[in-house]
Amino acid sequence: MGEPKSRSSDTPRFGRLLLVLAAAVLLIVAITFASEAFYS
């Protein structure tokens, strides 16, 4: 957790955040479809 040396070093962190966000959305969608399959 060192300080960023430049503004450009924030880009990988943003990319990882985007990846985590996408994974979370995918997980929620998967859970939704699973519950739909179980309850129908």
C-alpha positions in Angstrom: 0.0 0.0 0.0 2.6 2.6 -1.1 1.7 6.0 -2.3 1.1 6.3 -6.1 4.1 7.9 -7.8 2.0 9.4 -10.6 -1.6 9.8 -11.9 -1.1 6.9 -14.4 -0.6 4.4 -11.6 -4.3 4.8 -10.7 -5.3 3.1 -14.0 -4.6 -0.5 -12.9 -6.5 0.0 -9.7 -9.5 1.3 -11.6 -9.4 -1.6 -14.0 -9.3 -4.0 -11.1 -12.3 -2.2 -9.5 -14.2 -2.5 -12.8 -13.4 -6.2 -12.9 -14.6 -6.8 -9.4 -17.8 -4.8 -10.1 -18.4 -6.9 -13.3 -17.8 -10.1 -11.3 -20.3 -8.9 -8.6 -23.0 -8.1 -11.2 -22.4 -11.5 -12.8 -22.7 -13.2 -9.4 -26.0 -11.4 -8.7 -27.4 -12.4 -12.1 -26.3 -16.0 -11.6 -28.0 -16.1 -8.2 -31.2 -14.5 -9.6 -31.3 -17.1 -12.4 -30.7 -19.9 -9.9 -33.5 -18.8 -7.6 -35.8 -18.4 -10.7 -35.0 -22.0 -11.6 -35.6 -23.2 -8.0 -38.9 -21.4 -7.5 -40.5 -22.0 -10.9 
